Amino acid sequence: MLTIRLFLHFKFAGLFFAAIILICAIPARGVASSESRATRMVWWREARFGMFIHYGPVTLTGKELSWSRANSNTNCPNHGPTPVGVYDNLYKRFNPTNFNAADWVGIARTAGMKYIIFVAKHGDGFLMWPSKVDPYNIGASPFKRDFCAELSQEARKEGMHFGFYFSPPDWRDPECRSANNDHFVAHMQAELRELLTHYGKIDVLWFDSDGRPTMWDPETTYPLVRGLQPQIIIDNRLQLDTGDEWAHQEKLKLRSNEDFYTPEQHVGAYDETQPWESCMTLGTQWSWKPNDKIKSAVEVVRILSQTVGGDGNLLLDVGPMPDGRIEPRQVEVLKKVGAWMDVNGEGIYGTRGGPWKPTNQIASTRKGKTIYVHVLKWPEGPVKLPAIAAKILHANVLGGGTAKVKQTDDAIEISVPAAERNAFCTVIALELDRDAMTLPAMAIAPPPVTKTIPHA
């Protein structure tokens, strides 16, 4: 009880000062959009591949971030196995002395990733920066150092775009979704102000949703964010009100303050009308798990090809270990992905999806007068694709190899000798006589099913 009283004392003191700051400093709404979505999104569209990092005291348990915490607020959805009194005191033992920002950023670069999104605050309410708004933060841990400062500085130093994940709901805070939710929102906005003021230019703000009603006052939250960071890119989760909306984001039209939508743990469907980004874990949960089953480099490469082939970005999550290092098994996978990207990145960076929509065997990307055919799984014969209204002038295999192309009015067939195929994913560049973006996107018909006639 003493801990709770102290928390509330500091929290309300923080709220008082936060309210004063917000009243004085929230920008006028007319300032909110200084750049169009298309302008803001240029670098993001070209990057195509980013690293998500979920980390915090929960890693000491090896369980999932926030969701493993028992419920203390009936208006929130978590019902995890870790008692509140245990979970909320993990920070007192959290001391990842082997953390090195240069190592994390270097691993992302080696993998061919072009941006990093770091979880600054998840649903458990713990802040990964030494906040003056809420005492429940990294500054109160034995580690004390500012993750947000060290990572943002290192990313900029290495030319890597950088952003923050921020959970508006805080399942630890009793005022969240309560009769005093307006107090909670003022507290939340004060946290956002710190995060977007003290760490230089922030490229992305990745809000999250827990599938419950959103009560985060978008009418003042969006102007606050865009007033502090006019060029920032914002995802679509601040106003996802239901689990159904969360599960079917592709059916929703982006609002004026939203720049992309966010399929989770699966590759989104082909969509060239709205920007989107699939977020997926390298392991099986959002944070480190001992002896976890992790995706192979082949799986990651094929997921990346299908995602970009669908005209989306891939944000791949790693969960560092309790000592601050990214697990060597994960690093080894990312190195192999990076080796593939060194050879085949031309078919990923700066491309758009299509003109053939992805399947389990084939994906395609395009830019300028070139189509890149990504062969994930080779059929017994040549790859067969629907015809296009353009002439193929030349074909080559990225990284070296011979591609034979047969083009007719009805179809395209591509062959590459087995010995010259890439074990992860073979990418064939087709040079056209016109801009590939003028071609309409089309589906690839599934191969015919061979029926077996039973013996009489």
VEXDREN-2710 file (C-alpha; in Angstrom, 1 decimal):
% VEXDREN-2710
k/r/px/py/pz
1/MET/0.0/0.0/0.0
2/LEU/2.9/2.4/0.7
3/THR/4.2/1.8/-2.8
4/ILE/0.8/2.7/-4.2
5/ARG/0.4/5.8/-2.1
6/LEU/3.9/7.0/-3.2
7/PHE/3.1/6.3/-6.8
8/LEU/-0.1/8.3/-6.6
9/HIS/1.6/11.2/-4.8
10/PHE/4.2/11.5/-7.6
11/LYS/1.7/10.9/-10.3
12/PHE/-0.7/13.7/-9.3
13/ALA/2.2/16.1/-8.8
14/GLY/3.4/15.2/-12.3
15/LEU/-0.2/15.8/-13.6
16/PHE/-0.3/19.2/-12.1
17/PHE/2.8/20.4/-13.9
18/ALA/1.9/18.4/-17.0
19/ALA/-1.4/20.3/-17.2
20/ILE/0.3/23.6/-16.9
21/ILE/2.8/22.7/-19.7
22/LEU/0.1/21.4/-22.0
23/ILE/-2.1/24.5/-21.5
24/CYS/0.7/26.8/-22.4
25/ALA/2.3/24.8/-25.1
26/ILE/-0.1/22.7/-27.2
27/PRO/0.2/24.2/-30.7
28/ALA/-2.7/25.6/-32.7
29/ARG/-4.4/22.9/-34.8
30/GLY/-3.7/24.8/-38.0
31/VAL/0.0/24.1/-37.5
32/ALA/-0.5/20.3/-37.5
33/SER/0.2/19.3/-41.1
34/SER/3.1/21.3/-42.5
35/GLU/3.9/18.6/-45.1
36/SER/1.6/16.3/-47.1
37/ARG/1.5/12.6/-46.4
38/ALA/3.2/11.8/-49.7
39/THR/6.1/14.1/-48.9
40/ARG/6.5/12.7/-45.3
41/MET/6.4/9.1/-46.6
42/VAL/9.1/9.3/-49.3
43/TRP/11.9/7.9/-47.2
44/TRP/9.6/5.3/-45.6
45/ARG/8.4/4.1/-49.0
46/GLU/12.0/3.6/-50.1
47/ALA/13.2/2.0/-46.9
48/ARG/10.8/-1.0/-47.0
49/PHE/12.5/-2.9/-44.1
50/GLY/12.8/-1.9/-40.4
51/MET/13.6/-3.2/-37.0
52/PHE/11.1/-3.2/-34.1
53/ILE/12.6/-3.5/-30.6
54/HIS/10.4/-4.6/-27.6
55/TYR/12.4/-4.4/-24.4
56/GLY/12.0/-3.7/-20.7
57/PRO/12.1/-5.2/-17.2
58/VAL/9.7/-8.0/-18.3
59/THR/12.6/-9.6/-20.1
60/LEU/13.7/-10.9/-16.6
61/THR/10.7/-13.2/-16.7
62/GLY/11.0/-14.3/-20.3
63/LYS/7.3/-13.6/-20.8
64/GLU/5.5/-11.3/-23.2
65/LEU/5.7/-7.5/-22.6
66/SER/2.7/-6.1/-20.7
67/TRP/0.3/-9.0/-21.7
68/SER/2.0/-11.2/-19.0
69/ARG/1.0/-8.7/-16.3
70/ALA/-2.1/-9.7/-14.2
71/ASN/-5.1/-7.4/-14.5
72/SER/-5.5/-4.4/-12.2
73/ASN/-7.9/-2.4/-14.3
74/THR/-11.1/-4.1/-15.5
75/ASN/-11.3/-1.6/-18.4
76/CYS/-8.1/-3.1/-19.8
77/PRO/-7.7/-6.5/-21.5
78/ASN/-4.5/-8.1/-20.0
79/HIS/-4.9/-11.1/-17.8
80/GLY/-1.4/-12.5/-17.5
81/PRO/0.2/-14.9/-15.1
82/THR/2.6/-12.5/-13.4
83/PRO/1.1/-11.0/-10.3
84/VAL/0.9/-7.2/-10.3
85/GLY/3.1/-6.9/-7.2
86/VAL/5.8/-8.9/-8.9
87/TYR/5.5/-7.4/-12.4
88/ASP/5.5/-3.8/-11.3
89/ASN/8.7/-4.3/-9.2
90/LEU/10.8/-6.0/-11.9
91/TYR/12.4/-2.7/-12.7
92/LYS/14.2/-2.8/-9.3
93/ARG/16.3/-5.7/-10.7
94/PHE/16.6/-4.5/-14.3
95/ASN/20.3/-3.8/-15.0
96/PRO/21.2/-4.7/-18.6
97/THR/24.9/-3.7/-18.4
98/ASN/25.8/-5.3/-21.7
99/PHE/23.5/-3.0/-23.6
100/ASN/25.3/-1.1/-26.3
101/ALA/23.3/1.2/-28.7
102/ALA/26.0/0.9/-31.4
103/ASP/25.6/-2.9/-31.3
104/TRP/21.8/-2.8/-31.8
105/VAL/22.0/-0.2/-34.6
106/GLY/24.8/-2.1/-36.2
107/ILE/22.8/-5.4/-36.2
108/ALA/19.9/-3.6/-37.9
109/ARG/22.3/-2.1/-40.5
110/THR/23.9/-5.5/-41.2
111/ALA/20.4/-7.0/-41.7
112/GLY/19.7/-4.4/-44.4
113/MET/17.2/-2.6/-42.3
114/LYS/16.7/1.2/-42.9
115/TYR/14.9/2.3/-39.8
116/ILE/14.4/1.4/-36.1
117/ILE/11.2/1.7/-33.9
118/PHE/12.0/1.4/-30.2
119/VAL/9.3/0.7/-27.6
120/ALA/9.5/3.7/-25.3
121/LYS/6.3/2.8/-23.4
122/HIS/4.2/-0.3/-23.7
123/GLY/0.9/-1.1/-22.0
124/ASP/2.5/-1.8/-18.7
125/GLY/3.3/1.9/-18.3
126/PHE/7.0/1.6/-17.8
127/LEU/9.0/4.4/-19.4
128/MET/12.3/3.6/-21.1
129/TRP/13.5/7.2/-20.5
130/PRO/14.1/9.1/-17.2
131/SER/10.8/10.9/-17.2
132/LYS/10.0/13.9/-14.9
133/VAL/6.3/13.2/-15.5
134/ASP/6.1/9.7/-14.0
135/PRO/8.6/8.1/-11.5
136/TYR/7.9/4.6/-13.0
137/ASN/10.8/4.8/-15.5
138/ILE/14.3/3.5/-16.3
139/GLY/15.9/6.2/-14.2
140/ALA/14.6/4.4/-11.1
141/SER/16.2/1.1/-12.1
142/PRO/19.8/0.1/-11.2
143/PHE/20.6/0.7/-14.9
144/LYS/19.5/4.3/-14.9
145/ARG/20.7/5.1/-18.4
146/ASP/18.4/6.6/-21.0
147/PHE/17.6/4.0/-23.7
148/CYS/15.8/6.6/-25.8
149/ALA/18.7/9.0/-25.9
150/GLU/21.4/6.5/-26.6
151/LEU/19.5/4.7/-29.4
152/SER/18.2/7.8/-31.1
153/GLN/21.7/9.4/-31.1
154/GLU/23.4/6.3/-32.4
155/ALA/20.7/5.8/-35.2
156/ARG/21.2/9.3/-36.4
157/LYS/25.0/8.9/-36.3
158/GLU/24.7/5.9/-38.6
159/GLY/22.2/7.5/-40.9
160/MET/19.3/5.3/-39.7
161/HIS/15.8/6.6/-39.5
162/PHE/14.4/6.3/-35.9
163/GLY/11.1/6.3/-34.2
164/PHE/9.2/5.5/-31.0
165/TYR/6.5/3.0/-30.2
166/PHE/4.1/4.6/-27.6
167/SER/1.1/2.9/-26.0
168/PRO/-1.7/5.4/-25.2
169/PRO/-3.4/2.9/-22.9
170/ASP/-1.6/2.3/-19.6
171/TRP/-3.0/-0.8/-17.9
172/ARG/-1.2/0.0/-14.6
173/ASP/-2.8/3.5/-14.2
174/PRO/-6.1/3.3/-12.4
175/GLU/-7.3/6.4/-14.1
176/CYS/-7.0/4.9/-17.6
177/ARG/-10.5/4.6/-19.0
178/SER/-12.0/5.6/-15.7
179/ALA/-14.2/8.5/-14.7
180/ASN/-11.0/10.5/-14.4
181/ASN/-9.8/9.6/-17.9
182/ASP/-9.3/13.3/-18.7
183/HIS/-6.6/13.4/-16.0
184/PHE/-5.1/10.3/-17.5
185/VAL/-5.0/11.9/-21.0
186/ALA/-3.2/15.0/-19.7
187/HIS/-0.6/12.7/-18.1
188/MET/-0.2/10.7/-21.3
189/GLN/0.2/13.9/-23.4
190/ALA/2.8/15.1/-21.0
191/GLU/4.8/11.9/-21.5
192/LEU/4.5/12.4/-25.3
193/ARG/5.7/15.9/-25.0
194/GLU/8.9/14.7/-23.2
195/LEU/9.5/12.0/-25.8
196/LEU/9.1/14.2/-28.8
197/THR/11.0/17.2/-27.3
198/HIS/14.2/15.7/-25.8
199/TYR/15.5/13.4/-28.5
200/GLY/15.9/15.4/-31.7
201/LYS/14.1/14.7/-34.9
202/ILE/11.8/11.6/-34.6
203/ASP/10.8/10.0/-37.8
204/VAL/8.0/7.8/-36.8
205/LEU/5.5/7.7/-33.9
206/TRP/4.0/4.2/-33.6
207/PHE/0.9/4.3/-31.4
208/ASP/-0.7/1.1/-30.3
209/SER/-4.3/-0.1/-29.6
210/ASP/-5.4/-2.9/-27.3
211/GLY/-8.7/-3.5/-29.0
212/ARG/-10.8/-1.6/-26.5
213/PRO/-12.5/1.8/-26.9
214/THR/-10.0/4.6/-27.5
215/MET/-10.2/7.6/-25.2
216/TRP/-7.0/9.4/-26.0
217/ASP/-8.5/12.8/-27.2
218/PRO/-7.2/12.8/-30.8
219/GLU/-8.4/16.4/-31.2
220/THR/-5.5/17.6/-29.0
221/THR/-3.1/14.6/-29.2
222/TYR/-2.5/14.8/-33.0
223/PRO/-1.8/18.6/-33.0
224/LEU/0.5/18.1/-30.0
225/VAL/2.5/15.5/-31.9
226/ARG/2.7/17.3/-35.3
227/GLY/3.4/20.6/-33.6
228/LEU/6.5/19.2/-32.0
229/GLN/7.6/17.0/-34.9
230/PRO/6.1/18.4/-38.1
231/GLN/7.7/15.8/-40.4
232/ILE/6.8/12.8/-38.3
233/ILE/5.0/9.8/-39.7
234/ILE/2.1/8.4/-37.5
235/ASP/0.5/5.0/-37.7
236/ASN/-3.2/4.3/-37.5
237/ARG/-3.7/2.8/-34.0
238/LEU/-4.5/5.9/-31.9
239/GLN/-8.2/5.5/-33.0
240/LEU/-8.7/1.8/-33.5
241/ASP/-11.7/1.3/-31.2
242/THR/-12.5/-2.4/-31.5
243/GLY/-10.8/-5.8/-32.0
244/ASP/-12.6/-6.1/-35.3
245/GLU/-11.1/-2.8/-36.5
246/TRP/-7.7/-4.0/-35.4
247/ALA/-8.1/-7.3/-37.2
248/HIS/-9.4/-5.8/-40.5
249/GLN/-7.5/-2.5/-40.8
250/GLU/-7.2/-2.9/-44.6
251/LYS/-11.0/-2.1/-44.8
252/LEU/-10.6/1.2/-43.0
253/LYS/-9.7/4.5/-44.8
254/LEU/-6.8/6.3/-43.2
255/ARG/-7.8/9.4/-41.4
256/SER/-6.1/12.7/-42.2
257/ASN/-3.5/12.4/-39.4
258/GLU/-2.7/8.7/-40.1
259/ASP/0.0/7.8/-42.6
260/PHE/0.0/4.0/-42.7
261/TYR/-1.9/1.0/-41.3
262/THR/-0.4/-1.9/-39.5
263/PRO/-1.3/-5.6/-40.0
264/GLU/0.2/-7.7/-37.2
265/GLN/1.9/-11.1/-37.3
266/HIS/0.9/-11.7/-40.9
267/VAL/1.7/-10.4/-44.3
268/GLY/-0.9/-7.9/-45.4
269/ALA/-2.9/-8.3/-48.6
270/TYR/-1.8/-6.5/-51.8
271/ASP/-2.8/-2.8/-51.4
272/GLU/-1.3/0.0/-53.5
273/THR/-3.9/2.5/-52.5
274/GLN/-2.8/3.1/-48.9
275/PRO/0.6/2.7/-47.2
276/TRP/0.9/-0.2/-44.8
277/GLU/3.4/-2.0/-42.7
278/SER/3.3/-5.6/-41.4
279/CYS/4.8/-6.0/-37.9
280/MET/6.0/-9.4/-37.1
281/THR/8.2/-11.1/-34.4
282/LEU/11.4/-12.9/-35.2
283/GLY/10.4/-15.3/-32.3
284/THR/7.0/-16.1/-31.0
285/GLN/6.2/-13.2/-28.7
286/TRP/6.7/-9.5/-28.3
287/SER/9.9/-9.6/-26.1
288/TRP/12.6/-12.1/-25.4
289/LYS/11.8/-15.7/-24.5
290/PRO/14.4/-18.3/-23.5
291/ASN/14.7/-21.2/-25.9
292/ASP/12.2/-19.5/-28.2
293/LYS/11.5/-20.8/-31.7
294/ILE/12.8/-18.2/-34.1
295/LYS/12.2/-17.8/-37.8
296/SER/14.9/-18.9/-40.1
297/ALA/16.7/-16.5/-42.5
298/VAL/14.8/-18.2/-45.4
299/GLU/11.5/-17.5/-43.7
300/VAL/12.4/-13.8/-43.1
301/VAL/13.5/-13.3/-46.6
302/ARG/10.4/-14.8/-48.1
303/ILE/8.1/-12.8/-45.7
304/LEU/10.0/-9.7/-46.8
305/SER/9.6/-10.4/-50.5
306/GLN/5.8/-11.1/-50.1
307/THR/5.3/-8.0/-48.0
308/VAL/7.1/-5.7/-50.4
309/GLY/5.5/-7.5/-53.3
310/GLY/2.2/-6.5/-51.7
311/ASP/3.4/-2.9/-51.6
312/GLY/4.0/-2.9/-47.9
313/ASN/6.9/-2.5/-45.4
314/LEU/8.1/-5.1/-43.0
315/LEU/8.9/-4.2/-39.4
316/LEU/10.6/-7.2/-37.9
317/ASP/10.8/-7.4/-34.1
318/VAL/13.7/-8.5/-32.0
319/GLY/13.6/-8.9/-28.2
320/PRO/17.0/-8.3/-26.5
321/MET/18.0/-10.5/-23.5
322/PRO/18.0/-9.4/-19.9
323/ASP/21.7/-8.5/-20.1
324/GLY/21.1/-6.0/-22.9
325/ARG/22.4/-8.1/-25.9
326/ILE/20.4/-9.2/-28.8
327/GLU/20.4/-13.0/-28.7
328/PRO/23.2/-14.5/-30.8
329/ARG/20.8/-16.8/-32.6
330/GLN/18.7/-13.8/-33.7
331/VAL/21.9/-12.0/-34.8
332/GLU/22.9/-14.9/-36.9
333/VAL/19.6/-15.0/-38.7
334/LEU/19.7/-11.3/-39.3
335/LYS/23.3/-11.5/-40.7
336/LYS/22.1/-14.1/-43.2
337/VAL/19.2/-11.9/-44.2
338/GLY/21.6/-9.0/-44.7
339/ALA/23.8/-11.2/-46.9
340/TRP/20.8/-11.8/-49.1
341/MET/19.9/-8.1/-49.1
342/ASP/23.5/-7.2/-50.2
343/VAL/22.8/-9.1/-53.4
344/ASN/19.1/-8.6/-53.9
345/GLY/18.3/-5.3/-52.2
346/GLU/17.8/-3.7/-55.6
347/GLY/14.5/-5.6/-55.8
348/ILE/13.4/-4.4/-52.4
349/TYR/14.6/-0.8/-51.7
350/GLY/12.6/2.0/-53.5
351/THR/10.3/-0.5/-55.2
352/ARG/6.5/-0.7/-55.3
353/GLY/4.5/-3.9/-55.3
354/GLY/3.4/-5.8/-58.4
355/PRO/2.4/-6.0/-61.1
356/TRP/1.7/-9.6/-60.1
357/LYS/0.2/-10.0/-56.7
358/PRO/2.1/-12.2/-54.3
359/THR/1.4/-15.9/-53.8
360/ASN/3.2/-18.5/-51.7
361/GLN/5.5/-19.2/-54.6
362/ILE/6.0/-15.8/-56.3
363/ALA/6.2/-12.1/-55.4
364/SER/7.1/-9.2/-57.7
365/THR/8.3/-5.6/-57.2
366/ARG/8.9/-2.8/-59.6
367/LYS/10.6/0.5/-60.2
368/GLY/11.2/2.5/-63.3
369/LYS/11.2/0.2/-66.3
370/THR/12.1/-2.9/-64.3
371/ILE/10.1/-5.7/-62.7
372/TYR/11.7/-7.9/-60.1
373/VAL/10.3/-11.4/-60.0
374/HIS/10.9/-13.0/-56.5
375/VAL/10.7/-16.8/-56.8
376/LEU/10.2/-18.2/-53.3
377/LYS/9.5/-21.8/-54.4
378/TRP/10.4/-23.1/-57.8
379/PRO/7.8/-25.2/-59.7
380/GLU/8.8/-28.4/-61.5
381/GLY/9.0/-26.5/-64.8
382/PRO/9.4/-22.8/-65.6
383/VAL/7.7/-20.0/-63.6
384/LYS/4.5/-19.1/-65.5
385/LEU/3.0/-15.6/-65.1
386/PRO/0.1/-13.7/-66.7
387/ALA/0.9/-11.6/-69.8
388/ILE/1.7/-7.9/-69.5
389/ALA/1.2/-5.0/-71.9
390/ALA/4.9/-4.4/-72.2
391/LYS/7.8/-6.0/-74.0
392/ILE/10.6/-7.6/-72.0
393/LEU/13.9/-6.4/-73.5
394/HIS/16.3/-8.2/-71.2
395/ALA/16.4/-10.5/-68.1
396/ASN/19.1/-11.2/-65.5
397/VAL/19.4/-12.9/-62.2
398/LEU/20.5/-10.6/-59.4
399/GLY/23.8/-11.8/-58.1
400/GLY/24.6/-13.6/-61.3
401/GLY/22.9/-16.3/-63.3
402/THR/21.1/-17.0/-66.5
403/ALA/17.4/-16.3/-66.9
404/LYS/15.6/-17.5/-70.0
405/VAL/12.3/-15.7/-70.7
406/LYS/9.6/-16.7/-73.2
407/GLN/7.0/-14.0/-73.7
408/THR/3.8/-14.5/-75.7
409/ASP/0.5/-12.6/-75.9
410/ASP/-0.9/-15.1/-73.4
411/ALA/1.8/-15.6/-70.8
412/ILE/5.4/-15.2/-69.6
413/GLU/7.6/-18.2/-68.7
414/ILE/10.9/-17.8/-66.8
415/SER/13.6/-20.4/-66.3
416/VAL/16.8/-20.4/-64.3
417/PRO/19.1/-23.4/-64.0
418/ALA/18.8/-25.1/-60.6
419/ALA/22.5/-24.5/-59.9
420/GLU/22.1/-20.7/-60.4
421/ARG/19.1/-20.2/-58.1
422/ASN/19.3/-18.6/-54.7
423/ALA/18.5/-21.0/-51.9
424/PHE/16.5/-18.2/-50.0
425/CYS/14.7/-16.5/-52.9
426/THR/15.9/-16.0/-56.5
427/VAL/15.2/-12.5/-57.9
428/ILE/15.0/-12.0/-61.7
429/ALA/15.1/-8.5/-63.1
430/LEU/13.0/-8.0/-66.2
431/GLU/13.8/-4.8/-68.2
432/LEU/10.8/-3.4/-70.1
433/ASP/10.2/-1.0/-72.9
434/ARG/8.0/1.2/-70.7
435/ASP/7.4/2.3/-67.1
436/ALA/6.5/-0.8/-65.0
437/MET/4.2/1.4/-62.9
438/THR/1.8/1.8/-65.8
439/LEU/0.9/-1.9/-65.6
440/PRO/-2.2/-2.8/-63.6
441/ALA/-1.8/-5.2/-60.7
442/MET/-3.1/-8.7/-61.4
443/ALA/-3.6/-12.0/-59.6
444/ILE/-1.7/-15.1/-60.5
445/ALA/-4.1/-18.0/-61.0
446/PRO/-3.3/-21.0/-58.8
447/PRO/-1.9/-24.1/-60.6
448/PRO/-4.6/-26.6/-61.7
449/VAL/-5.3/-29.3/-59.3
450/THR/-4.6/-32.8/-60.7
451/LYS/-7.4/-35.1/-59.9
452/THR/-6.6/-38.7/-59.1
453/ILE/-9.1/-41.2/-60.7
454/PRO/-9.6/-44.1/-58.2
455/HIS/-9.2/-47.6/-59.4
456/ALA/-12.3/-49.5/-60.1
END
